[in-house]
Amino acid sequence: MIFLPRTREVYLMNEKPGDVLTIEELSVYLKIPKSTLYKLVRGGKVPAQKVGWN
């Protein structure tokens, strides 16, 4: 579940293991800028896991 305080919207995400969205996909899904999504990730509001070398 993701809660966006400014709009007071709650998004329920499918919690099946293996369902992974990129920052780009999630920003389109939530209709918010990537910069806002990165802030939510840094603030611990959106669960995230780094994948790969970078």
OpenMM code with the backbone's topology and positions (N, CA, C; nanometers):
from openmm import Vec3, app, unit

residues = "MET ILE PHE LEU PRO ARG THR ARG GLU VAL TYR LEU MET ASN GLU LYS PRO GLY ASP VAL LEU THR ILE GLU GLU LEU SER VAL TYR LEU LYS ILE PRO LYS SER THR LEU TYR LYS LEU VAL ARG GLY GLY LYS VAL PRO ALA GLN LYS VAL GLY TRP ASN".split()
positions = [
    Vec3(0.0846, -0.1164, 0.0000),
    Vec3(0.0000, 0.0000, 0.0000),
    Vec3(0.0898, 0.1236, 0.0000),
    Vec3(0.0520, 0.2213, -0.0821),
    Vec3(0.1253, 0.3465, -0.0903),
    Vec3(0.0279, 0.4597, -0.0620),
    Vec3(0.0649, 0.5491, 0.0306),
    Vec3(-0.0197, 0.6628, 0.0676),
    Vec3(0.0493, 0.7911, 0.0256),
    Vec3(-0.0188, 0.8722, -0.0528),
    Vec3(0.0342, 1.0011, -0.0943),
    Vec3(-0.0332, 1.1100, -0.0124),
    Vec3(0.0386, 1.1687, 0.0841),
    Vec3(-0.0217, 1.2637, 0.1769),
    Vec3(-0.0839, 1.3862, 0.1110),
    Vec3(-0.0195, 1.4403, 0.0105),
    Vec3(-0.0696, 1.5637, -0.0509),
    Vec3(-0.2095, 1.5439, -0.1090),
    Vec3(-0.2312, 1.4330, -0.1771),
    Vec3(-0.3610, 1.4079, -0.2401),
    Vec3(-0.4494, 1.3181, -0.1555),
    Vec3(-0.3926, 1.2646, -0.0481),
    Vec3(-0.4620, 1.1721, 0.0405),
    Vec3(-0.5135, 1.0483, -0.0341),
    Vec3(-0.4404, 1.0099, -0.1376),
    Vec3(-0.4772, 0.8916, -0.2143),
    Vec3(-0.4008, 0.7707, -0.1620),
    Vec3(-0.4669, 0.6576, -0.1624),
    Vec3(-0.4056, 0.5318, -0.1213),
    Vec3(-0.4098, 0.4377, -0.2408),
    Vec3(-0.2970, 0.3784, -0.2721),
    Vec3(-0.2883, 0.2826, -0.3809),
    Vec3(-0.2531, 0.1469, -0.3227),
    Vec3(-0.3331, 0.0482, -0.3523),
    Vec3(-0.3043, -0.0882, -0.3091),
    Vec3(-0.2296, -0.1575, -0.4214),
    Vec3(-0.1158, -0.2101, -0.3891),
    Vec3(-0.0348, -0.2793, -0.4884),
    Vec3(-0.0522, -0.4294, -0.4693),
    Vec3(-0.0439, -0.5014, -0.5779),
    Vec3(-0.0487, -0.6461, -0.5722),
    Vec3(0.0761, -0.6932, -0.4979),
    Vec3(0.0581, -0.7676, -0.3914),
    Vec3(0.1713, -0.8043, -0.3059),
    Vec3(0.2260, -0.9438, -0.3329),
    Vec3(0.2038, -0.9967, -0.4537),
    Vec3(0.2591, -1.1272, -0.4863),
    Vec3(0.4101, -1.1164, -0.5018),
    Vec3(0.4839, -1.2122, -0.4459),
    Vec3(0.6295, -1.2098, -0.4632),
    Vec3(0.6650, -1.2138, -0.6111),
    Vec3(0.7656, -1.1391, -0.6484),
    Vec3(0.8093, -1.1383, -0.7871),
    Vec3(0.7523, -1.0242, -0.8685),
    Vec3(0.6494, -0.9553, -0.8180),
    Vec3(0.5954, -0.8399, -0.8887),
    Vec3(0.6866, -0.7211, -0.8627),
    Vec3(0.7539, -0.6753, -0.9669),
    Vec3(0.8504, -0.5668, -0.9532),
    Vec3(0.8168, -0.4593, -1.0559),
    Vec3(0.8180, -0.3343, -1.0121),
    Vec3(0.7981, -0.2211, -1.1021),
    Vec3(0.9221, -0.1333, -1.0984),
    Vec3(0.9568, -0.0775, -1.2128),
    Vec3(1.0660, 0.0189, -1.2169),
    Vec3(1.0138, 0.1543, -1.1687),
    Vec3(1.1052, 0.2462, -1.1435),
    Vec3(1.0660, 0.3818, -1.1051),
    Vec3(0.9770, 0.4424, -1.2136),
    Vec3(1.0143, 0.4227, -1.3395),
    Vec3(0.9360, 0.4774, -1.4500),
    Vec3(0.7946, 0.4197, -1.4516),
    Vec3(0.7827, 0.2873, -1.4377),
    Vec3(0.6510, 0.2228, -1.4395),
    Vec3(0.5642, 0.2693, -1.3234),
    Vec3(0.6240, 0.2795, -1.2048),
    Vec3(0.5470, 0.3197, -1.0876),
    Vec3(0.5058, 0.4664, -1.0949),
    Vec3(0.5916, 0.5509, -1.1493),
    Vec3(0.5545, 0.6921, -1.1620),
    Vec3(0.4373, 0.7093, -1.2585),
    Vec3(0.4329, 0.6294, -1.3647),
    Vec3(0.3187, 0.6332, -1.4568),
    Vec3(0.1942, 0.5791, -1.3872),
    Vec3(0.2084, 0.4691, -1.3152),
    Vec3(0.0956, 0.4070, -1.2450),
    Vec3(0.0348, 0.5021, -1.1424),
    Vec3(0.1202, 0.5700, -1.0663),
    Vec3(0.0731, 0.6613, -0.9617),
    Vec3(0.0444, 0.8021, -1.0139),
    Vec3(0.0861, 0.8279, -1.1389),
    Vec3(0.0672, 0.9600, -1.2008),
    Vec3(0.1364, 1.0702, -1.1210),
    Vec3(0.2624, 1.0422, -1.0841),
    Vec3(0.3440, 1.1410, -1.0134),
    Vec3(0.4805, 1.1465, -1.0811),
    Vec3(0.5510, 1.2595, -1.0688),
    Vec3(0.6848, 1.2693, -1.1288),
    Vec3(0.7835, 1.1723, -1.0636),
    Vec3(0.8832, 1.1320, -1.1420),
    Vec3(0.9855, 1.0423, -1.0882),
    Vec3(1.0576, 1.1056, -0.9705),
    Vec3(1.0792, 1.2369, -0.9752),
    Vec3(1.1493, 1.3042, -0.8652),
    Vec3(1.0715, 1.2901, -0.7343),
    Vec3(0.9405, 1.2999, -0.7410),
    Vec3(0.8565, 1.2820, -0.6216),
    Vec3(0.8650, 1.1387, -0.5726),
    Vec3(0.8655, 1.0448, -0.6651),
    Vec3(0.8742, 0.9041, -0.6287),
    Vec3(1.0076, 0.8740, -0.5607),
    Vec3(1.1164, 0.9311, -0.6112),
    Vec3(1.2467, 0.9122, -0.5465),
    Vec3(1.2455, 0.9670, -0.4040),
    Vec3(1.1804, 1.0804, -0.3826),
    Vec3(1.1695, 1.1372, -0.2475),
    Vec3(1.0912, 1.0437, -0.1560),
    Vec3(0.9835, 0.9838, -0.2074),
    Vec3(0.9042, 0.8900, -0.1281),
    Vec3(0.9864, 0.7661, -0.0923),
    Vec3(1.0681, 0.7203, -0.1862),
    Vec3(1.1548, 0.6043, -0.1608),
    Vec3(1.2569, 0.6386, -0.0529),
    Vec3(1.3235, 0.7539, -0.0680),
    Vec3(1.4231, 0.7954, 0.0320),
    Vec3(1.3606, 0.8136, 0.1697),
    Vec3(1.2366, 0.8580, 0.1746),
    Vec3(1.1681, 0.8795, 0.3020),
    Vec3(1.1079, 0.7532, 0.3608),
    Vec3(1.1227, 0.6395, 0.2906),
    Vec3(1.0699, 0.5132, 0.3409),
    Vec3(0.9206, 0.4958, 0.3221),
    Vec3(0.8578, 0.5814, 0.2426),
    Vec3(0.7133, 0.5725, 0.2190),
    Vec3(0.6791, 0.4684, 0.1132),
    Vec3(0.7754, 0.4388, 0.0271),
    Vec3(0.7572, 0.3400, -0.0793),
    Vec3(0.8682, 0.2369, -0.0646),
    Vec3(0.8331, 0.1089, -0.0514),
    Vec3(0.9372, 0.0071, -0.0407),
    Vec3(1.0144, -0.0037, -0.1721),
    Vec3(1.1451, -0.0180, -0.1617),
    Vec3(1.2287, -0.0257, -0.2814),
    Vec3(1.3474, -0.1167, -0.2558),
    Vec3(1.3949, -0.1758, -0.3631),
    Vec3(1.5124, -0.2619, -0.3575),
    Vec3(1.5954, -0.2334, -0.4809),
    Vec3(1.7222, -0.2066, -0.4625),
    Vec3(1.8117, -0.1822, -0.5744),
    Vec3(1.8486, -0.3155, -0.6380),
    Vec3(1.8417, -0.3211, -0.7715),
    Vec3(1.8718, -0.4443, -0.8441),
    Vec3(1.9814, -0.4152, -0.9453),
    Vec3(2.0799, -0.5017, -0.9529),
    Vec3(2.1853, -0.4857, -1.0522),
    Vec3(2.3094, -0.4202, -0.9954),
    Vec3(2.3960, -0.3766, -1.0857),
    Vec3(2.5265, -0.3234, -1.0484),
    Vec3(2.5207, -0.1805, -0.9992),
    Vec3(2.4358, -0.0991, -1.0544),
    Vec3(2.4351, 0.0449, -1.0231),
    Vec3(2.3604, 0.0766, -0.8978),
] * unit.nanometer
topology = app.Topology()
chain = topology.addChain("A")
for resn in residues:
    res = topology.addResidue(resn, chain)
    for name in ("N", "CA", "C"):
        topology.addAtom(name, app.Element.getBySymbol(name[0]), res)
